[in-house]
Amino acid sequence: MGFRIKGILILGVLVACVGLILPTLRAYLPGGDPSAIRNKVNLGLDLQGGMYLDLEVDTQAAVTRVLDRLAVEIEDALLDNLIDYVAVERRQGGVVVSLPPGELLDWNSDPFGRMLAGFDLNQEDPQRYRITMPAEEADRIQRDATTQALEVIRNRIDSLGVSEPSIQRKGERQMIVQLPGLRDRESAIKAIGTQAVLEFYLVEDNVTPTTMNPGRHTVKYEEVRDETTQKIVQRIPYVMEKRPVLSGETVRDASLGFGNFNEPLIRFSLNSMGTDRFAKITARNRGRRLAIVLDDKVQSAPVINEAILSGEGQITGRFTQAEAANLAIVLRSGALPAPLHIREERTVGASLGEDSIRQGITALLAGGALVMVFMIFYYRVAGAFACFALLFNLLIIVAVLASFQATLTLPGIAGIVLTMGMSVDANVLIFERIREELKSAKNVRAAVNEGFQKAFWTIFDANITTLLATLALLFFGTGPIKGFAVTLAIGILASMFTAIFVTRFLFELVYLNRRHLAEVSV
């Protein structure tokens, strides 16, 4: 490659790097607004503060919910087909259907055959049937529950407006959530941890908690809070049928609204399947109360005056406007398939992040300054070439991170510091080889050329082996390890370019283009 072409290439790379870095400088210099600027290097949780959550999904609850839904569907089908039954109950990992003497039921007919697809049917006695879920189907539901929970959490976090969140699956039932820059912890916990299970129950007004049948009824409470302190001052019990008649999985949309007295409420609409079921339920149960239950708490229990055919309704309760808005978000993004348990929570303050940035940059500058002073003192002009290549190397690393909008973490800064040493190491190999060649060669120009050629394969082998180890960290590591590996991998490739290509160009520019070359400062 000709000398002029090399110069144009290096200048082009330099200009491109500066152009890519400018958005990052505008974002993080005093007065900048990182959230308003794209194509920049994003700061990780440890550099700008935020939240770290280790969550576990209760996957067994997802299996239980499927069986509950099957029991409701079977009971509805029995009513629609005018088939008498004694009870439809979920018991011991299955659904038990009891029929009165003499009543016959063809389980292969529609819609029963369609409902039982994937389930096992056993006849325990002439009038009682047990429906169970195969073990492989239960395993599939549990696996899917974690995957679905991951997507629901992702949708909810997007609604929070967090920049560059990290959501990763860990094992079979766990996930790691990192929310850089988040300041409002309470809103995040409510949005992420709220299961958002919306259910509708028929209330048994003539039954009390003391006279109810635990096999057929359940008690749920409406919580009354003090308007000032928000402490619970009263819990109103509601006795209702044990199984919900409709669940929130059919919710299509939800939004914040206001009632006649400007009180916050949540308006919701159901999908086509939910609209049909809601119409049937309200048509059959005129005059009864329908409890609207959100996350196992009764929000309201209005009387059904007529069939509701529109599939639209509202949830009223003692909400603040912020609570109603958050609940609308989680209902709109979808209910979690199973409850989430927070195994570990860490909050990194913004001041700690600023300290990390300051200490990391201080280490980077101090290390770079010491290296450059040593190189110039020991190798003189050649050392200055190495310093230019080192700065060029750092410029390339930041530019590549910015072009991919990558997230820089504290381990990433450590990777950059390590790259500085490796970049200088390549130049040291070249300069020492040139010194050796100068001792035996009479031609200075030939000694420089030989020094670069003979050092090339040593540098190449050393960097390739390090790069392979770095790629292993990148593919198999998580979190901080991956952040370290990303910057180190970029730095290794950049150091090979700057040490072999840029340093060689500087030697040609200053020394090798001379007609008479008597010595080089190395």
Secondary structure by P-SEA (a helix, b strand, c coil): ccaaaaaaaaaaaaaaaaaaaaaaaaaccccccccccccccccccccbbbbbbbcccaaaaaaaaaaaaaaaaaaaaaaaaccccccccccccbbbbbbcccccccccccaaaaaaccbbbbbccccbbbbbbcaaaaaaaaaaaaaaaaaaaaaaaaaacccbbbbbbccccbbbbbbcccccaaaaaaaaccccbbbbbbbcccccccccccccbbbbbbbbbccccccccbbbbbbccccccccccccccccccccccbbbbbbbcccaaaaaaaaaaaaacccbbbbbcccccccccccccccccccbbbbbccccaaaaaaaaaaaaaccccbbbbbcbbbbbcaaaaaaaaaaaaaaaaaaaaaaaaaaaaacaaaaaaaaaaaaaaaaaaaaaaaaacccccaaaaaaaaaaaaaaaaaaaaaaaaaaaaaaccccaaaaaaaaaaaaaaaaaaaaaaaaaaaaaaaacccaaaaaaaaaaaaaaaaaaaaaccaaaaaaaaccccccccccccc
